[in-house]
Amino acid sequence: MIDYALSLAKSQKSDESQGQAMLVLEQCLSSQSSENQDVVTHNSKGMVLLAMSSLLSARGSYNDAMEKLQNIQDLINSHLDVRVAAMEALVGLNLEMGNDDTSSVLADKCLELLGKVELKNSDEGSEVASARAKAIKGLAELVQGNLESAEPFFQGFLDNKGCIGNAALSYGEFLHATRNFSLAKDFYQKVIQEVANKKDFTDVRALAACNMASEEVLLAATCALGQLEVHMGNFGNAEETLTSALNRAEQLFGSRHPKVGVVLTCLALMFQHKSKQEHSSSLLIQEGLYRRAIELLKAPPLDLEVNRTMRSGMDIIALARGGYAETLCIQENRKGEGEKMKRWAEAAWRNRSLSLSEALKISDSSNRMPVVDARICRAL
């Protein structure tokens, strides 16, 4: 019934189909006995709440989605994987909203879940839950630019059987950010291969919700792989991979969704880097991509002063406007417009370990590389 409800919502991508899907899930939840406190009942309730949170977040109702996810923690007899999936999604939504301190606290609570459960080394399911809990904490550190703090949470992931899905993607992004390109590529490709044929509610170990759901992981891994190809100078592969990510984003969310804007930003940056390296000109292509990306990202007007309340999506908006500003500044008749946009983008940029100018260029001397995570719409 859960898979039916989710497929119903995705089939038409309309308010009506989403409403029908939510009704199906509410019926699933109400059919569960409130008196039964056994593992099966709690697992069933937890999976329905995960699905409901995914539907709510898909239509932008993040607070309602987070409420469903928090309710799962009350299902104390549910499987560890169910509760870890809920905490992982809570962290993911807060990261996307720019609530970094809250995300860090929630990631710590996710790790605490592991301490409350006796983990057996032979239990592959527990290995997966452990890897996911550590990886989401590592991701929370990466977002804040704390590479050294993130590293311990990824220790042992190279040979860890539990390192799949979100955990493998976050580890790949850590490797990418620290310039271990070859190994990062292996992990991105592993994620794409593993996730492509999986459904979130057919295997308890693969349970995921909201921006951590398998379809979002697949999109983000494809987008990250495309960025990696750019950083390796393989522009043909990069364009093909990022175009694939763009098509996937449009299929998942529709052509006017902000996450389409995230991928368009990565594509624009690819053409910009290619133009610099090959001494070619693609200004019209770059400008078209940046303008479209900025529109879809719902960027605030340039005349509106940047303030601390602007959180959601600001990483990518700053990146897109910063890249667009560069294309304008090299045109003499538009330099003033470009300088204004550059100042706005620099004020909006919040990464504490990487300046906007560093994020916009590929430097062999830098010990880290910028990576856009399409799951959470953030620049790592």
Secondary structure, 3 states (H helix, E strand, C coil): CHHHHHHHHHHHCCHHHHHHHHHHHHHHHHCCCCCCCCHHHHHHHHHHHHHHHHHHHHCCCHHHHHHHHHHHCCCCCCCHHHHHHHHHHHHHHHHHCCCHHHHHHHHHHHHHHHHCCCCCCCCHHHHHHHHHHHHHHHHHHHHCCCHHHHHHHHCCHHHCCCCCHHHHHHHHHHHHHCCCHHHHHHHHHHHHHHHCCCCCCCCHHHCCCHHHCHHHHHHHHHHHHHHHHHHCCCHHHHHHHHHHHHHHHHHHHCCCCHHHHHHHHHHHHHHHHHHHHHCCCCHHHHHHHHHHHHHHCCCCCCCCCCCCCCCCCHHHHHHHHHHHHHHHHCCHHHHHHHHHHHHHHHHHCCCCCCCHHHHCCCCCCCCCCCCEECCCCEEC
